[in-house]
Amino acid sequence: MLKKICGRLAGRSRQAASSKAAGTKHHVSDSLGKLFRLFLETQSKKMSLLVVGSVAFDAVETPFGKCEKMLGGSASHFSISASFFTKVSIVGVVGGDFSDEDHKVFDKYGIGTHDLERIAGGKTFRWRGRYDYDLNVAHTLETQLNVFADFENTRDSLLRTIKGVDVVIINDAEARQLTGIPNLIKAARTILSWGPKALVVKRGEYGAALFTEENYFAIPAYPLESVFDPTGAGDTFAGGFMGYLSSQEKLGEDAMRRAMIFGSVMASFNVEEFGTERVRRLTHHEINERFRAFKRMTHFEEIPFERVEQAVR
């Protein structure tokens, strides 16, 4: 058994729909839906992923359309994305309203569901939200925790988890909130001081950044003319990142940099349609083509300063 490698916070903070919780971050932001504990097991020379998180039904409205019911939840987006790179199993809970057809989505991608518990008399976690033209901000209209209601988490237990993992994936707002430090670079250094070997900070439409003790690596988001629905993009990024890493024999910084690109590629497909629809139609050819396009987009030739000076003359 290898050491568990990654703990993460999901990238979407949600408000409670009740008047009591209106205007505040929902406590689920620190729940299973916000924290993945990924355990890596030996499988030949590669590894598999065990994903713990939320499986949900989402209803979303954007300036470009709306969908009243779609498969959502952090674990759903993560596991489908990761399944393109490695073997994945999922741990979660759903209600009796989670049909066999819903279940077949996981079966299609070979995602192990032995530990996806179905509570016959319960209802699956549901979230309803709206995005305006600023697609970085989700407006929560309704949250029904249902079978997810009994889970609780605290900051102390979260910090203990972070200390025991190798890689943390978090968004920029969560990094600042967790550390109380407004400067992202300083916040990242603080989180690394708690024990992780690497930190990945998701920055929405501005891309993502990788921090290690000695190095820093940043990439932009893949440019798209049409962004339809950003729901689950952060979890899809994390799934691509961890899925690629688990398919590699060597888990050095070079592999993590490539994993950053693959994560961004998967997230770019996710936002093109509602929910998981676009990712569910993906082919490996499409993934590789966009990876190569990403490489061309970010490549530049190193030219010493002296040559630049001569060109000016």
C-alpha positions as CSV (number, residue, x, y, z in Angstrom):
1,M,0.0,0.0,0.0
2,L,1.4,3.4,-1.0
3,K,1.1,6.4,1.2
4,K,-2.1,8.4,0.6
5,I,-1.1,11.2,-1.7
6,C,-3.8,13.8,-1.9
7,G,-6.4,15.6,0.1
8,R,-8.3,18.5,-1.4
9,L,-11.0,21.1,-1.0
10,A,-13.6,21.3,-3.8
11,G,-13.7,24.6,-5.6
12,R,-17.4,25.6,-5.1
13,S,-18.6,27.3,-1.9
14,R,-22.4,27.2,-1.5
15,Q,-24.8,29.2,0.5
16,A,-27.7,27.6,2.5
17,A,-31.1,28.3,1.0
18,S,-32.8,28.9,4.4
19,S,-33.2,32.4,5.8
20,K,-31.1,31.4,8.8
21,A,-28.1,30.7,6.6
22,A,-28.7,33.3,3.9
23,G,-25.7,35.4,3.0
24,T,-23.2,32.9,4.6
25,K,-21.0,30.2,3.2
26,H,-22.7,26.9,3.6
27,H,-21.0,24.5,6.0
28,V,-21.0,21.9,3.3
29,S,-18.1,23.8,1.8
30,D,-16.0,21.9,4.4
31,S,-17.9,18.7,4.0
32,L,-17.4,15.5,2.0
33,G,-18.5,17.5,-1.0
34,K,-15.6,19.9,-0.4
35,L,-12.9,17.5,0.8
36,F,-11.6,14.5,-1.1
37,R,-9.4,12.0,0.6
38,L,-7.7,10.0,-2.1
39,F,-5.9,6.8,-1.3
40,L,-3.5,5.4,-3.9
41,E,-3.1,1.6,-4.1
42,T,-0.5,-0.3,-6.0
43,Q,-1.8,-1.8,-9.2
44,S,1.1,-3.3,-11.2
45,K,3.4,-0.3,-11.4
46,K,0.5,2.2,-11.5
47,M,-2.1,3.3,-9.0
48,S,-5.9,3.5,-8.7
49,L,-8.0,6.2,-7.0
50,L,-10.6,6.0,-4.3
51,V,-12.8,9.1,-4.3
52,V,-14.9,10.1,-1.3
53,G,-17.3,12.9,-2.0
54,S,-20.8,14.1,-2.9
55,V,-23.0,12.6,-5.6
56,A,-25.8,15.0,-6.3
57,F,-28.5,16.3,-8.7
58,D,-28.0,19.9,-9.8
59,A,-30.3,22.4,-11.4
60,V,-28.5,25.3,-13.0
61,E,-29.4,28.4,-14.9
62,T,-26.9,30.5,-16.9
63,P,-27.3,33.3,-19.4
64,F,-27.1,30.7,-22.1
65,G,-29.7,28.2,-20.9
66,K,-30.9,26.1,-18.0
67,C,-31.1,22.5,-16.9
68,E,-33.6,21.4,-14.3
69,K,-31.8,18.1,-13.3
70,M,-28.4,16.8,-14.1
71,L,-25.8,14.6,-12.5
72,G,-23.6,16.6,-10.2
73,G,-21.6,16.6,-7.0
74,S,-17.9,16.8,-6.5
75,A,-17.3,13.0,-6.6
76,S,-19.2,12.6,-9.8
77,H,-17.3,15.3,-11.7
78,F,-14.0,14.1,-10.2
79,S,-14.4,10.4,-10.9
80,I,-15.6,10.7,-14.5
81,S,-12.7,13.0,-15.3
82,A,-10.2,10.8,-13.6
83,S,-11.5,7.6,-15.3
84,F,-10.0,8.7,-18.6
85,F,-6.6,8.1,-17.1
86,T,-6.9,5.4,-14.4
87,K,-9.1,3.0,-12.5
88,V,-11.5,4.8,-10.1
89,S,-13.8,3.7,-7.3
90,I,-16.2,6.0,-5.5
91,V,-17.5,6.3,-2.0
92,G,-20.7,8.3,-1.4
93,V,-24.3,8.2,-0.5
94,V,-27.4,8.7,-2.7
95,G,-31.2,8.4,-2.1
96,G,-33.8,6.0,-3.5
97,D,-34.4,8.6,-6.3
98,F,-31.0,7.8,-7.8
99,S,-32.1,5.5,-10.6
100,D,-30.5,2.6,-12.3
101,E,-30.0,4.9,-15.3
102,D,-28.2,7.4,-13.2
103,H,-26.0,4.6,-11.8
104,K,-25.1,3.4,-15.4
105,V,-23.2,6.7,-15.9
106,F,-20.6,5.4,-13.5
107,D,-20.7,1.9,-15.0
108,K,-20.0,3.3,-18.4
109,Y,-16.6,4.6,-17.3
110,G,-15.7,1.5,-15.2
111,I,-16.0,3.5,-12.0
112,G,-16.3,1.1,-9.0
113,T,-19.5,1.8,-7.1
114,H,-19.4,-1.0,-4.5
115,D,-19.2,1.7,-1.8
116,L,-21.8,4.0,-3.3
117,E,-24.6,3.5,-0.7
118,R,-28.2,3.9,-1.8
119,I,-30.7,4.8,1.0
120,A,-34.0,3.6,-0.3
121,G,-36.1,5.9,1.8
122,G,-33.9,9.0,1.3
123,K,-33.4,11.6,-1.3
124,T,-30.2,12.5,-3.1
125,F,-28.4,15.7,-2.3
126,R,-29.7,18.5,-4.5
127,W,-28.4,22.0,-5.4
128,R,-30.0,24.7,-7.5
129,G,-28.0,27.7,-8.6
130,R,-27.7,30.5,-11.1
131,Y,-24.8,32.2,-12.9
132,D,-24.9,35.6,-14.3
133,Y,-22.4,36.9,-16.9
134,D,-19.6,36.6,-14.3
135,L,-19.4,32.8,-14.4
136,N,-16.8,32.7,-11.6
137,V,-19.6,33.4,-9.1
138,A,-22.3,30.9,-8.4
139,H,-25.5,32.2,-6.8
140,T,-27.1,29.4,-4.6
141,L,-30.9,29.4,-4.9
142,E,-31.6,26.2,-3.0
143,T,-29.7,23.5,-1.2
144,Q,-31.3,20.2,-0.1
145,L,-28.8,18.2,1.9
146,N,-31.1,15.2,2.2
147,V,-29.0,12.0,2.8
148,F,-25.9,14.2,3.1
149,A,-27.3,16.2,6.0
150,D,-25.6,14.3,8.9
151,F,-22.0,14.9,7.8
152,E,-20.1,17.5,9.8
153,N,-16.5,18.8,9.5
154,T,-14.4,21.3,11.4
155,R,-11.3,23.4,10.7
156,D,-9.2,21.5,13.1
157,S,-10.0,18.1,11.5
158,L,-9.3,19.7,8.1
159,L,-5.9,20.9,9.1
160,R,-5.1,17.4,10.5
161,T,-6.0,16.0,7.1
162,I,-3.9,18.5,5.2
163,K,-0.9,17.6,7.4
164,G,-1.2,13.9,6.4
165,V,-1.3,14.3,2.6
166,D,1.2,15.0,-0.1
167,V,-0.8,17.3,-2.4
168,V,-3.6,19.7,-1.6
169,I,-5.9,21.1,-4.3
170,I,-7.8,24.3,-3.3
171,N,-9.2,27.4,-4.9
172,D,-7.7,30.9,-4.3
173,A,-10.6,32.1,-2.2
174,E,-10.4,29.0,0.0
175,A,-6.6,29.4,0.4
176,R,-7.1,32.9,1.7
177,Q,-10.0,31.9,3.9
178,L,-8.2,29.0,5.4
179,T,-5.0,30.9,6.3
180,G,-6.5,34.4,6.9
181,I,-3.8,35.8,4.5
182,P,-5.0,38.0,1.6
183,N,-1.8,37.5,-0.4
184,L,-2.1,34.3,-2.4
185,I,1.7,33.6,-2.5
186,K,2.0,34.0,1.3
187,A,-1.1,31.9,1.8
188,A,0.3,29.1,-0.3
189,R,3.6,29.2,1.6
190,T,1.7,28.9,4.9
191,I,-0.3,25.9,3.7
192,L,2.9,24.2,2.5
193,S,4.5,24.8,5.9
194,W,1.7,22.6,7.4
195,G,3.1,19.5,5.7
196,P,2.1,19.0,2.1
197,K,4.8,18.6,-0.5
198,A,2.8,20.5,-3.2
199,L,-0.2,22.8,-3.4
200,V,-2.3,23.4,-6.4
201,V,-4.4,26.6,-6.4
202,K,-7.3,26.8,-8.9
203,R,-8.0,30.3,-10.1
204,G,-11.1,29.8,-12.3
205,E,-10.9,31.6,-15.6
206,Y,-7.4,32.8,-14.7
207,G,-6.0,29.2,-14.7
208,A,-4.1,27.4,-11.9
209,A,-0.8,27.5,-10.0
210,L,1.4,24.8,-8.6
211,F,3.5,25.6,-5.5
212,T,6.3,23.4,-4.1
213,E,8.9,24.3,-1.5
214,E,11.4,25.4,-4.1
215,N,9.4,26.1,-7.3
216,Y,6.3,27.8,-8.7
217,F,4.5,26.9,-11.9
218,A,1.4,28.7,-13.4
219,I,-0.8,28.1,-16.4
220,P,-3.7,30.0,-17.9
221,A,-7.1,28.6,-18.4
222,Y,-7.7,27.2,-21.9
223,P,-9.2,29.9,-24.0
224,L,-12.8,29.2,-25.1
225,E,-15.2,31.4,-27.1
226,S,-18.2,29.7,-25.4
227,V,-18.4,28.9,-21.7
228,F,-21.8,27.4,-21.1
229,D,-21.8,26.0,-17.5
230,P,-18.9,26.2,-15.0
231,T,-20.5,23.9,-12.5
232,G,-18.0,21.2,-11.5
233,A,-15.1,22.6,-13.4
234,G,-12.8,22.7,-10.4
235,D,-13.6,19.1,-9.5
236,T,-13.1,18.0,-13.1
237,F,-9.7,19.8,-13.1
238,A,-8.8,17.9,-9.9
239,G,-10.0,14.6,-11.4
240,G,-7.8,15.1,-14.5
241,F,-4.9,16.1,-12.4
242,M,-5.0,13.2,-10.0
243,G,-6.1,10.7,-12.7
244,Y,-3.0,11.5,-14.8
245,L,-0.7,11.4,-11.7
246,S,-1.9,8.0,-10.7
247,S,-1.2,6.7,-14.2
248,Q,2.5,7.7,-13.9
249,E,5.3,5.5,-12.5
250,K,7.2,8.6,-11.3
251,L,5.4,11.3,-9.3
252,G,8.0,14.1,-9.6
253,E,7.4,17.7,-10.4
254,D,7.6,17.2,-14.1
255,A,4.6,14.8,-13.8
256,M,2.7,17.3,-11.7
257,R,3.2,20.0,-14.3
258,R,1.8,17.7,-17.0
259,A,-1.0,16.8,-14.7
260,M,-1.8,20.5,-14.4
261,I,-2.3,20.8,-18.1
262,F,-4.4,17.6,-18.3
263,G,-6.5,19.0,-15.5
264,S,-7.1,22.2,-17.3
265,V,-7.9,20.4,-20.5
266,M,-10.6,18.3,-18.8
267,A,-12.0,21.4,-17.1
268,S,-12.2,23.2,-20.4
269,F,-14.4,20.5,-21.9
270,N,-16.6,20.4,-18.8
271,V,-17.7,24.0,-19.1
272,E,-18.8,23.6,-22.7
273,E,-22.1,22.1,-21.7
274,F,-24.3,21.5,-18.7
275,G,-23.1,19.2,-16.0
276,T,-21.1,16.2,-17.1
277,E,-22.6,16.0,-20.6
278,R,-19.6,17.1,-22.6
279,V,-17.0,15.2,-20.6
280,R,-19.1,12.0,-21.0
281,R,-18.7,12.3,-24.8
282,L,-15.0,12.9,-24.7
283,T,-12.5,10.7,-26.6
284,H,-8.8,10.3,-25.8
285,H,-8.0,11.8,-29.2
286,E,-9.8,15.0,-28.2
287,I,-8.0,15.2,-24.9
288,N,-4.6,14.7,-26.6
289,E,-5.4,17.3,-29.3
290,R,-6.3,19.9,-26.7
291,F,-3.2,19.0,-24.6
292,R,-1.0,19.7,-27.7
293,A,-2.8,22.9,-28.4
294,F,-2.2,23.9,-24.8
295,K,1.5,23.2,-25.3
296,R,1.7,25.4,-28.4
297,M,-0.2,28.2,-26.7
298,T,2.2,28.4,-23.7
299,H,5.5,27.6,-25.5
300,F,8.0,30.4,-26.1
301,E,11.7,30.4,-27.2
302,E,14.3,31.5,-24.8
303,I,16.3,34.4,-26.2
304,P,19.2,35.8,-24.2
305,F,18.9,39.5,-23.4
306,E,22.0,40.4,-25.5
307,R,20.3,39.1,-28.7
308,V,17.3,41.3,-27.9
309,E,19.6,44.3,-27.5
310,Q,21.2,43.6,-30.8
311,A,17.9,43.4,-32.6
312,V,17.0,46.8,-31.3
313,R,20.1,48.3,-32.8
